[in-house]
Amino acid sequence: MDTRFSDADLAFRDEVREFFAHAWDNELRAKIGNGGSKKFREGYDEWQRRLYEKGWMAPGWPVEYGGVDWSVTQSLIFNSERARVGAPDKMPFGVVMLAPVLFNYGSEEQKARFLPRILKSEDWWCQGYSEPGAGSDLASLQTRAERVGDQYIVNGSKFWITYAQYADWIFCLVRTESTARKQEGISFLLIDMKSPGVTVRPIETLDGYHHLNEVFFEDVHVPAENLVGEEGKGWTYAKSLLVHERFSIAEVAESKRGLAELRELARAEVNGGKSLLDDPIFAKRLSGIEIDLMALEYTELRVMAALAEGARPGPESSLLKLQGTDIQQALQELSMDATAYYSGALQGELSNEAFGHDFVDTAQKLYFRGRAATIYGGSNEIQKNITARHVLGL
Amino acid sequence: MNFNLSEEQDMIRDSIARFVTENYELEQRNAVIAQEHGFSKEHWQNYAELGWLSIPFAEELGGFGGGPIESMVIMQEFGRGLVAEPYLATVLLFGGLLQDGANAELKGELIPKIIEGELQGAFAYHERQSRYELSDIAARACQKDGNWMLDGEKTVVLNGAAADKIIVAARTSGEQSDETGLTLFLVDGTADGLERVAFRMTDGSEAANIRLSGVVAEAVIGPVGAGMSLMTPAIDRARLAICAEALGAMDSLNNQTIEYCKNRKQFGVAIASFQALQHRMVDMFGAYENAKSLLYRAVCAADAGDDDAYRSLLALKVMTGRAGRLIGNEAIQMHGGMGVSDELAIGHYVKRLMVINTLFGDADYHQALFARLVNTPAAETGQATSARAA
């Protein structure tokens, strides 16, 4: 049992620090912001291009497709440094979610066509899974794809699609057949967002940002060669994605950054003539979150170490999203409490200076956006059901 | 980065697990607890023969040369089986202090006896007023006619009544709570002026209050006036060890709870089919895995001599206390009426976890230490620090 950094690891860490010092700057930070700025896609694409130029856009991809083969320790080092500087992770839909499906089940033509464009951030992808009637019960999805000649005709709608407003392509789970067992009639289809019949409508959310959308398909013609793998196997392909999502689903690096920021905010915040950080109740809540995060960091490393050895990840892997999102929400809640009555103020056109504080309504926005974390990607209740059945054998 | 045990560590774990399966069913444990001093002399001899008592000691002293990982492996299995023998008190605390602080002659005399199972030991540091402050010591030692003489009272001395030899922390200079001015002394359990009153803890283990009236010490262990420099690492090692023991106990509680719920039928179905209970069992599982991850984190940091080791240790003790309480409460609750009876092993495990939480500082105490540590900016970097204050 050994978690030490080798000399090579330390040298890698220096390299990573050097990279972030040059490649991540305030201009990018301003463009990307919290997802609400007009230059969001522009900033994100630029950031990802810099990662690509370094050769670090796709750790976890097979090297022959442009991936880089990092050890578990290197991944840890990269994410820790990323947290320290507050740089975002890659947009996951193309590079983390779709790519493994293409490696394993895609045709050579699909790989040659789409993978390089994902790598270079030339295409922005979104994930077309959920529907109004198919959330936790995803298998009951209804969007239909009818095979007619050398095309599929797609009708239906998808719901809660993140960043569809920026996307060039969408990977969809669609129903190609009505089968006794719902899962067996589902296929995995790649659809060009510019196809006639595709409409995107924004969904307003509590945080005031525009992330989510409805996507409508009205007699959309999709070339049959955009089917990935075989008809009726879409559910299996989607499930296989879950293993790959595990690497960042716990968002340990982001939470570490958030914790450090909150600590400094609290240090500077005066309460009864003393720093808020000296308030024992605040200190207890903050330290409680930090301790949970320290545990989660090592749970994630344990899972990654097992995967790196080619072993199946242990039962603790089912906890990553559950605990990661609980921690995120605890931090958001504590941040709201730290920003006191300012967190209720909507900043509107006023500057931070007008309020006399740096943070104003950011804490509130992040809190409301964060409500979704325990709902998307498999709600907490579903995660517990899965863990109860497959891990505890109940 | 790997979290695997070596072959030797696996073997140690397997042999203890086997022993526990054969010797520590609940009734067997109850019989052990009922014996004088709350443990079995036969089992202790067995441990000597199996080499377990030698594991943390240096090879030159006849030991195995094991470190924090070996201690973790051993204590985890002991915890899983609710083993009652005083490995912590005699081998880890008493033996560890001897190894770190005694002179060569004394080490050569006593440590082999521990390894052979012929010597019981204890470490007396706690006093009536100290609560969790290690340095809050009023017991005094002064020199008279070339001897060190000890006066005062030590409380809740683990294995204090069974111990043949006791290491006592007493003050040779300074004020009551000063960290400097403490010295460790070796006394014989039957020395003149030493009175012991034994009592049982809630988990069945035995401790003693010890009154010293002019007790002549046999030896000084370590430097005079700088006893904290030995006590601190010894207590830190002990904290790590009991957290490993607690992890084993928590694992057992989780498994017992799942088994019970699968078998218990009400309203025509196994209560394990109720989603609300399933989710609570998942929460118990999550708490256990958190404690395990922090245990690995702290043990690896201790093994590597990391800067982060102290911060990890504090976090671990907090989590062990909190997870232990959650799991203990839920285990009882989900066993329904049976959970509050003494008949099942459940209650005994819960009591051991309660005692562990209070040893060397409870969860709240450690969390306050943790908060103070991480909120103090490090002098140079302005970032929060994680190293133990010098």
Interface residues (C-beta under 8 A of the other chain):
Chain A: M1 D2 T3 R4 S71 V72 T73 L76 A260 R263 R267 L277 P280 A283 K284 L286 S287 G288 E290 I291 D292 M294 A295 L296 E297 Y298 T299 L301 R302 M304 A305 A306 A308 E309 P315 E316 L319 L322 Q323 E381 K384 N385 T387 A388 V391 L392 G393 L394
Chain B: M1 N2 F3 N4 L5 S6 Q9 I69 I258 C261 K262 A272 S273 Q275 Q278 H279 M281 V282 D283 F285 G286 E289 N290 A291 K292 S293 L294 Y296 R297 V299 C300 A301 D303 A304 D306 R311 S312 A315 V318 M319 Q367 A368 F370 A371 R372 V374 N375 Q383 A384
